[in-house]
Protein backbone atom coordinates (compact mmCIF):
# COMPACT_ATOMS: atom_id res chain seq x y z
CA UNK A 1 0.00 0.00 0.00
CA UNK A 2 1.35 3.41 -0.88
CA UNK A 3 1.05 6.37 1.43
CA UNK A 4 -0.10 9.92 0.74
CA UNK A 5 2.46 12.50 -0.30
CA UNK A 6 2.51 16.12 -1.39
CA UNK A 7 2.24 14.95 -5.01
CA UNK A 8 -0.39 12.28 -4.29
CA UNK A 9 -2.47 13.40 -1.31
CA UNK A 10 -5.48 11.65 0.19
CA UNK A 11 -8.60 13.54 1.20
CA UNK A 12 -11.02 13.13 4.11
CA UNK A 13 -14.40 14.86 4.38
CA UNK A 14 -15.07 16.02 7.93
CA UNK A 15 -17.37 18.27 9.90
CA UNK A 16 -17.89 19.39 13.47
CA UNK A 17 -20.93 17.84 15.16
CA UNK A 18 -23.19 20.47 16.72
CA UNK A 19 -25.59 18.00 18.36
CA UNK A 20 -26.58 20.18 21.28
CA UNK A 21 -25.54 22.62 23.96
CA UNK A 22 -24.98 19.92 26.59
CA UNK A 23 -22.82 17.73 24.33
CA UNK A 24 -19.20 18.72 23.63
CA UNK A 25 -18.28 19.41 20.02
CA UNK A 26 -16.47 16.65 18.18
CA UNK A 27 -15.25 15.92 14.67
CA UNK A 28 -17.19 13.51 12.46
CA UNK A 29 -15.86 11.84 9.33
CA UNK A 30 -17.70 10.82 6.17
CA UNK A 31 -17.86 7.04 5.71
CA UNK A 32 -19.11 4.62 3.12
CA UNK A 33 -22.76 4.01 4.01
CA UNK A 34 -23.64 0.39 4.60
CA UNK A 35 -27.27 -0.61 4.99
CA UNK A 36 -28.51 0.75 8.31
CA UNK A 37 -25.42 2.87 8.95
CA UNK A 38 -25.30 6.64 8.84
CA UNK A 39 -22.99 8.63 6.62
CA UNK A 40 -21.01 10.10 9.53
CA UNK A 41 -18.83 8.50 12.18
CA UNK A 42 -16.59 9.66 14.98
CA UNK A 43 -14.17 6.79 14.28
CA UNK A 44 -11.27 7.93 12.09
CA UNK A 45 -10.38 4.34 11.23
CA UNK A 46 -13.54 3.86 9.15
CA UNK A 47 -13.46 7.28 7.47
CA UNK A 48 -13.66 7.13 3.69
CA UNK A 49 -10.41 8.23 2.03
CA UNK A 50 -10.78 9.97 -1.31
CA UNK A 51 -8.01 9.94 -3.89
CA UNK A 52 -9.62 12.73 -5.92
CA UNK A 53 -10.08 16.31 -4.71
CA UNK A 54 -13.06 16.65 -7.05
CA UNK A 55 -14.93 13.76 -5.42
CA UNK A 56 -14.11 14.94 -1.90
CA UNK A 57 -15.18 18.50 -2.74
CA UNK A 58 -18.52 17.33 -4.19
CA UNK A 59 -19.30 15.36 -1.04
CA UNK A 60 -18.17 18.20 1.24
CA UNK A 61 -20.32 20.72 -0.62
CA UNK A 62 -23.38 18.45 -0.53
CA UNK A 63 -22.92 17.71 3.18
CA UNK A 64 -21.86 21.22 4.31
CA UNK A 65 -18.51 19.88 5.45
CA UNK A 66 -14.82 20.51 4.79
CA UNK A 67 -12.02 18.60 3.08
CA UNK A 68 -8.87 17.68 5.00
CA UNK A 69 -5.75 16.89 2.97
CA UNK A 70 -3.45 14.09 4.12
CA UNK A 71 0.12 14.28 2.81
CA UNK A 72 2.25 12.19 5.19
CA UNK A 73 2.54 8.63 6.44
CA UNK A 74 1.86 9.89 9.99
CA UNK A 75 -1.44 11.41 8.91
CA UNK A 76 -2.37 8.10 7.24
CA UNK A 77 -1.63 6.28 10.53
CA UNK A 78 -4.01 8.67 12.33
CA UNK A 79 -6.75 7.23 10.10
CA UNK A 80 -5.71 3.62 10.71
CA UNK A 81 -3.82 3.17 7.45
CA UNK A 82 -0.27 2.02 8.11
Steps between C-alpha positions, in 0.01 A plus 500: 500500500635841412470796731385855431756758396505862391473383138237233572292612798199325650188689601258459791162673527433616855270725697448612857196345669274763656260253664401718792604744768556230763716281274862599430592569139681224316622427149306259279633333187316398184484122454375258241135439589412138559137400539376636832809712564512877489731699278698647791718340765724616780742213430790614281589141414184452292508842332480485122825610334463674166777497242339779297454858621202534266313211663582618852393856416166383355422303815613784728285752314194273509546426871606851613835366614869563434780309329815408692812421297730220615857519369713291738529144625432626855170652392407169333574318829262739680226356277604139561689455174855385566 
